[in-house]
Amino acid sequence: MTTPILFYAISILSVLMIGISKSGFGSALAVFGVPLMSMVMPPAQAAAIVLPLLILMDLFNLFHYRRQYDRKNLLILLPASIVGIVIGTLTFRYLTDAHIRIMIGSIGIIFALFYIRGQRKEQSQAQPDPVRGSFWGVITGFTSFGIHAGGIPVNIYLLPQRMDKTLLVGTTVILFAILNWIKLIPYALLGQLQVDNLLISLILAPFVPIGFWLGIKLHDRVNEKLFYNLAYFFLFVTGVKLLYDGLMQL
């Protein structure tokens, strides 16, 4: 049984993690937020609570990164990501909590392993690619719709380009700000924006600027490699836990 203290402790930690990731590290670690919250609530509810908070975070980030983004990559990713949101909307009713937990857990494990694999390989600098970008864009939109985990697939596409880290973060900020506003429409149509969920979002809202501020500070000061290594380790552990819980519910 989840106590109110545990519920809000994990929820606050999730909001801070998402805020730090979005403002400091290109949203890659925002995938950690919904899986963590899914330990104390149904995954669909966690996603519904997080969406208004993401939009609030976007307001802070858009002001800070408003002139720093890669237009070419944005034009490749945005249309494909919208297609992914449509796919997520059409498949939403067919997924139970168990299925969503399995999906979230599997994605978390796969992305963590993908990250580890990438650390072991020296790769040449990639260039913007409409085909590859469209593929990862669809995955970005789909995972962003269901579990707000679009930061990982978009970074799988962007990171090999080895662009300036501020330019990378700014590109993801613009992309997800647009996608999050678009997601409001299907979330409302699917009945996810319920009053109870919005009240929880309101309670958690004061922690949004804290996460934003921490992310900006860490963007310039922290050892980025260590930050990612620790975060992906916890992502892997969380993914295993959610995958196990989902399989046990089938």
N, C-alpha and C positions, 0 to 999 in steps of 0.2 A: 504493500500500500504506500502511495506517495504522499508525504506530508506537505503542507503548504510551504514550510521552510525549504524543503528540498526542491519543490516545484519552482519556487522563485529563485533559489540559488543557482540552479542549473539554467533557468531561463535568462537570468542576468549574465551569467558567464557566456552563454551563447550569443547574446546581443553584443557584448564587448568583443568577443572573438570575431563576429561578423563585421562590426564597425572598424576594428583594427585592420582586418583584412582588406576591406573595401577602400579605405583611405590610405593604407600603407603598402599593400602588397598585391594589388591587382585583382582582388576578389578571390584569389585562389583558395584561401583558407575559409572562405564563407561557407563552403560545403560542410564544414564541421558543425555549423550552427543547428540546422534542422535535425541531423542525426542525434546530436546531443540532447536536444529538447524532446526528441521522440522517445527517449528513455523514461520520460515522466508524463507523456500525453500521446494521443494518437498522432501519427505523422501528418495527416491532413490538417488537424487543428494546429500543429506546430507551424506548418507552412502558412496557414491563414493568419496566425498571430504575427509572423515575421514580416509578411508583405508590407503592411503599413509602416513598419519600422524601417524597412529597406528604402521606401520612398522618402521618409524623413532623412535618412542617411544620405540619400542622393542629393538632397538640397544643399547640405553642407559640402559634399564632394564636388558638385557641379560648380559652386562658387570658387573653390580652391583650384580645380583643374580645368576651368572653362576654356583656356586657350592652349591646352597641352594634350593633343590627341593625334592619332594617325588617321587621316581622312580615308585613305585608300583601303586600309583594313576594315574600317568602320562600314564602308559601303559594301564590302564583301560579306561581312558577318551579319549585318542587321536584317536584310531580307530573309536569309536562311534561318536566322533565329526566330523570326516571326512564324515561319513555317513550323518550326519545332514547337512553338507555343500552341499552334492550332492542333498539332498531333497530340500534344499533352492534354488539351481540352477534350478532344474526341475520345480519348482512351481513359479519362479520369473515372467514369462510372463503372468501369470494368475491373478496377483494382481495389481489393479489400485492404484493410490495415496490414494483414499478413503479407500480402503481395508488395505493398509499398515498403514495409520494413525490409523484405528480402531485396527489393530493388535498391533501396538506399544503402543497405549493408554491402551489397555486391559492388555498387558503384564506388563506395568508399574504399573497399579493399582493392579493386582494380586500379583506381586512380593512385592509391598509395604505392602499389607495386609498379605502376607506370612511372611514378616519380623516382623510385629507387633504381629502376632500369635506366632511366635517363641520366642519373648521376654517374653511372658506370661507363657511359659512352661519350666520347668526344665527337661532337657534331659540328659540321660546317654551318655557317650562317645562312638561314633560309630567307626567302623573299616572299612577299604577299602572293598568295596563290588562290585564284577564284574557286578552283575545284576543291582543293583541300580545305580552304576557308569555309566554303558552303557546307561541306560535310560536317565539320566541327561546329559550324553555326547552327545547323539543325539539332545536333546533340546538345548544344548550349541552350537553345530555346526549350527543348523538351525537359531537360533536367532542371532548368531554371523555373519552369512552370510548376513541376511537381514538388520539388524539394529545395528550390533556390540554390542549386548546386552548379549553376552554369559557369562559375568562375574557373573550375578545373578544365573542362573541355576547351574553353576559349584560350586558356593559358597553354594548353597542349599545342594549340595552333600558333600562338603569339611568341612564346618563349624562345623557340628555335631561331627566331629572327634577331634575337639579341639586341633589340632596340633599347634606347635609354629607358631606365626603369620608371622615370616620371612620365615619359610618353606612353609607356605601356599601361601604367595605372590610369592615366587620363583617358586612354582609349576604352578601357573596361568601364570606367565611370560613366562615360557618355552612353555606351552601349546598354548597360544595365539600367540606367535611369530611364531610357526610352522603353525598354522591355518591361520594367516594373509597372509603369503607367499602363501599358497595354494589357498586362496581366490582370489589372483591376476588373476589366470587363468580364472575362470568363470566370474569375473568382466570384464576382457578384452573381452571375447567371447560375453558377453551380451551388449557390447558397453558402459559400465559405466565409463571407464577411458578416458573420453574426455578431450581435451586440456583445455577447459574453467574450468573444474573441477580441473584439475591438477594445473592450475595457481593459483586458490584459495587456494589449498593445500600448494603451495609454499609460498604464502603470509602469511599463518597461521603458517608455519613451525618454525619461530623463537620462538613461544610460547611453543613449545614442551619441550625444555630443562628447561624452567621455571616451567612448570607443573611437570616435573620429579623431579627437585630439591625440590619443595614444598612438593611433596609426600614423598620423603625420610625424610625430616625434620619432617613432621607430623606423619610419621610412628612411630617415637620414642617419640614424645612430646605431641600430642594432646590427649584429652579425646575421645577415639575411640567411645564410646557409644553415646556421644552427637553428634559427627560428623555424625554417621550413622542415628541417629534419625532425624536430620535436613534434611539430604540429602534425606531420604526416604519420608519425608513429602513433599518436593518439587517434588519428583518423582511422588507421588500420585496426586498432583495438576496438574502437567504437563500431566499425563496420562488421567485425566478427561477432560482436555482441548482438547487433541488430539482425544480422543474418540468422544467427542461432534462434533468437526470439521469434522471428518470422516463420522459420521452418517448424518450430514447435507448435505454432498456432494453426498450421495447415491440417 
